[in-house]
Amino acid sequence: MEDILELILSILFIPFESKYDNLKIKINRIHNKALRFLLKVLLILIPFALIFGLCCLCSYIFRGYWI
């Protein structure tokens, strides 16, 4: 089960790897320190929220209940 989820995540996120790096470079160019910190936190939290949502969805589909 974990291997299948790892494969799905790899297929979903590999095309966006260069865009993610470009986005980090653009965020580092922002002069406002508070805004830069907020965007870096969101850049980290959004993928975790997507992964958690995907795990919950797969759990619901395969086992019939949410995590």
N, CA and C atoms as a LAMMPS dump frame, in Angstrom:
ITEM: TIMESTEP
0
ITEM: NUMBER OF ATOMS
201
ITEM: BOX BOUNDS ff ff ff
-5.0000000000000000e+02 5.0000000000000000e+02
-5.0000000000000000e+02 5.0000000000000000e+02
-5.0000000000000000e+02 5.0000000000000000e+02
ITEM: ATOMS id mol type element x y z
1 1 1 N 0.83 -1.196 0
2 1 2 C 0 0 0
3 1 3 C 0.87 1.255 0
4 2 1 N 1.923 1.248 0.83
5 2 2 C 2.79 2.42 0.902
6 2 3 C 3.547 2.617 -0.405
7 3 1 N 3.918 1.505 -1.049
8 3 2 C 4.621 1.603 -2.324
9 3 3 C 3.739 2.211 -3.4
10 4 1 N 2.48 1.862 -3.373
11 4 2 C 1.55 2.418 -4.353
12 4 3 C 1.386 3.914 -4.13
13 5 1 N 1.246 4.338 -2.874
14 5 2 C 1.122 5.766 -2.581
15 5 3 C 2.397 6.519 -2.956
16 6 1 N 3.556 5.909 -2.706
17 6 2 C 4.817 6.554 -3.071
18 6 3 C 4.923 6.724 -4.578
19 7 1 N 4.513 5.721 -5.327
20 7 2 C 4.528 5.81 -6.782
21 7 3 C 3.575 6.895 -7.272
22 8 1 N 2.389 6.953 -6.707
23 8 2 C 1.418 7.978 -7.103
24 8 3 C 1.949 9.371 -6.807
25 9 1 N 2.53 9.576 -5.628
26 9 2 C 3.075 10.878 -5.276
27 9 3 C 4.25 11.249 -6.162
28 10 1 N 5.09 10.287 -6.491
29 10 2 C 6.215 10.557 -7.386
30 10 3 C 5.725 10.995 -8.755
31 11 1 N 4.738 10.306 -9.271
32 11 2 C 4.199 10.663 -10.584
33 11 3 C 3.553 12.043 -10.548
34 12 1 N 2.894 12.369 -9.438
35 12 2 C 2.212 13.662 -9.348
36 12 3 C 3.162 14.836 -9.157
37 13 1 N 4.241 14.66 -8.388
38 13 2 C 5.055 15.802 -7.989
39 13 3 C 6.349 15.987 -8.771
40 14 1 N 6.834 15 -9.506
41 14 2 C 8.081 15.157 -10.25
42 14 3 C 7.982 16.242 -11.328
43 15 1 N 6.877 16.366 -12.057
44 15 2 C 6.82 17.437 -13.068
45 15 3 C 6.88 18.848 -12.472
46 16 1 N 6.557 19.004 -11.198
47 16 2 C 6.517 20.33 -10.594
48 16 3 C 7.794 20.675 -9.832
49 17 1 N 8.801 19.812 -9.873
50 17 2 C 10.006 20.031 -9.077
51 17 3 C 10.75 21.296 -9.508
52 18 1 N 10.924 21.525 -10.793
53 18 2 C 11.639 22.718 -11.242
54 18 3 C 10.819 23.975 -10.956
55 19 1 N 9.505 23.893 -11.067
56 19 2 C 8.654 25.045 -10.764
57 19 3 C 8.719 25.379 -9.283
58 20 1 N 8.825 24.351 -8.441
59 20 2 C 8.947 24.549 -7
60 20 3 C 10.251 25.279 -6.676
61 21 1 N 11.338 24.889 -7.332
62 21 2 C 12.622 25.558 -7.123
63 21 3 C 12.575 27.003 -7.61
64 22 1 N 11.95 27.243 -8.756
65 22 2 C 11.817 28.609 -9.263
66 22 3 C 10.978 29.467 -8.322
67 23 1 N 9.952 28.875 -7.733
68 23 2 C 9.102 29.607 -6.8
69 23 3 C 9.878 29.99 -5.534
70 24 1 N 10.734 29.088 -5.056
71 24 2 C 11.563 29.405 -3.889
72 24 3 C 12.51 30.555 -4.191
73 25 1 N 13.066 30.6 -5.385
74 25 2 C 13.962 31.694 -5.772
75 25 3 C 13.199 33.016 -5.812
76 26 1 N 11.984 32.989 -6.356
77 26 2 C 11.174 34.209 -6.421
78 26 3 C 10.778 34.683 -5.024
79 27 1 N 10.488 33.767 -4.128
80 27 2 C 10.122 34.142 -2.758
81 27 3 C 11.307 34.775 -2.056
82 28 1 N 12.503 34.276 -2.284
83 28 2 C 13.689 34.84 -1.637
84 28 3 C 14.003 36.251 -2.115
85 29 1 N 13.481 36.663 -3.26
86 29 2 C 13.704 38.017 -3.774
87 29 3 C 12.786 39.058 -3.14
88 30 1 N 11.765 38.646 -2.419
89 30 2 C 10.821 39.574 -1.805
90 30 3 C 11.515 40.283 -0.638
91 31 1 N 11.359 41.596 -0.568
92 31 2 C 12.046 42.388 0.459
93 31 3 C 11.32 42.369 1.799
94 32 1 N 10.002 42.23 1.796
95 32 2 C 9.235 42.217 3.031
96 32 3 C 9.467 40.888 3.754
97 33 1 N 10.084 40.978 4.937
98 33 2 C 10.483 39.772 5.66
99 33 3 C 9.283 38.957 6.149
100 34 1 N 8.243 39.61 6.614
101 34 2 C 7.059 38.901 7.114
102 34 3 C 6.345 38.166 5.98
103 35 1 N 6.206 38.814 4.841
104 35 2 C 5.557 38.195 3.688
105 35 3 C 6.388 37.011 3.182
106 36 1 N 7.706 37.178 3.156
107 36 2 C 8.587 36.102 2.716
108 36 3 C 8.465 34.885 3.637
109 37 1 N 8.406 35.128 4.944
110 37 2 C 8.252 34.041 5.917
111 37 3 C 6.907 33.341 5.732
112 38 1 N 5.846 34.113 5.556
113 38 2 C 4.518 33.542 5.356
114 38 3 C 4.459 32.68 4.096
115 39 1 N 5.038 33.154 3.012
116 39 2 C 5.025 32.395 1.768
117 39 3 C 5.857 31.116 1.867
118 40 1 N 6.965 31.157 2.598
119 40 2 C 7.769 29.95 2.794
120 40 3 C 7.006 28.919 3.619
121 41 1 N 6.281 29.373 4.628
122 41 2 C 5.48 28.449 5.436
123 41 3 C 4.378 27.823 4.582
124 42 1 N 3.711 28.629 3.775
125 42 2 C 2.665 28.101 2.896
126 42 3 C 3.233 27.152 1.85
127 43 1 N 4.448 27.438 1.384
128 43 2 C 5.096 26.576 0.404
129 43 3 C 5.369 25.199 0.979
130 44 1 N 5.557 25.12 2.282
131 44 2 C 5.786 23.841 2.949
132 44 3 C 4.46 23.175 3.326
133 45 1 N 3.493 23.936 3.826
134 45 2 C 2.249 23.359 4.328
135 45 3 C 1.3 22.856 3.239
136 46 1 N 1.267 23.52 2.115
137 46 2 C 0.328 23.128 1.063
138 46 3 C 0.618 21.723 0.525
139 47 1 N 1.875 21.37 0.214
140 47 2 C 2.107 19.973 -0.216
141 47 3 C 1.768 18.944 0.865
142 48 1 N 2.036 19.256 2.142
143 48 2 C 1.676 18.331 3.212
144 48 3 C 0.166 18.157 3.305
145 49 1 N -0.579 19.229 3.108
146 49 2 C -2.041 19.128 3.125
147 49 3 C -2.544 18.279 1.957
148 50 1 N -1.916 18.425 0.8
149 50 2 C -2.304 17.612 -0.354
150 50 3 C -1.983 16.138 -0.129
151 51 1 N -0.82 15.846 0.438
152 51 2 C -0.441 14.464 0.715
153 51 3 C -1.377 13.849 1.743
154 52 1 N -1.682 14.594 2.796
155 52 2 C -2.595 14.092 3.824
156 52 3 C -3.987 13.844 3.243
157 53 1 N -4.445 14.742 2.398
158 53 2 C -5.743 14.559 1.746
159 53 3 C -5.758 13.34 0.836
160 54 1 N -4.66 13.117 0.116
161 54 2 C -4.569 11.942 -0.744
162 54 3 C -4.553 10.658 0.077
163 55 1 N -3.836 10.661 1.195
164 55 2 C -3.815 9.482 2.074
165 55 3 C -5.208 9.212 2.655
166 56 1 N -5.908 10.265 3.055
167 56 2 C -7.266 10.086 3.585
168 56 3 C -8.196 9.544 2.513
169 57 1 N -8.072 10.054 1.308
170 57 2 C -8.918 9.589 0.225
171 57 3 C -8.65 8.122 -0.092
172 58 1 N -7.377 7.743 -0.175
173 58 2 C -7.042 6.335 -0.447
174 58 3 C -7.515 5.448 0.695
175 59 1 N -7.38 5.907 1.922
176 59 2 C -7.849 5.134 3.063
177 59 3 C -9.363 4.953 2.992
178 60 1 N -10.064 5.983 2.615
179 60 2 C -11.518 5.902 2.515
180 60 3 C -11.935 4.951 1.387
181 61 1 N -11.219 5.018 0.27
182 61 2 C -11.569 4.162 -0.869
183 61 3 C -11.275 2.702 -0.56
184 62 1 N -10.094 2.405 -0.002
185 62 2 C -9.687 1.02 0.187
186 62 3 C -10.246 0.383 1.462
187 63 1 N -10.349 1.153 2.541
188 63 2 C -10.805 0.564 3.806
189 63 3 C -12.212 0.984 4.192
190 64 1 N -12.728 2.046 3.639
191 64 2 C -14.105 2.448 3.908
192 64 3 C -14.261 3.447 5.028
193 65 1 N -13.172 3.969 5.601
194 65 2 C -13.302 4.989 6.637
195 65 3 C -12.105 5.934 6.577
196 66 1 N -12.308 7.138 7.092
197 66 2 C -11.247 8.157 7.1
198 66 3 C -10.214 7.82 8.171
199 67 1 N -9.06 8.424 8.035
200 67 2 C -7.981 8.209 9.011
201 67 3 C -8.37 8.799 10.352
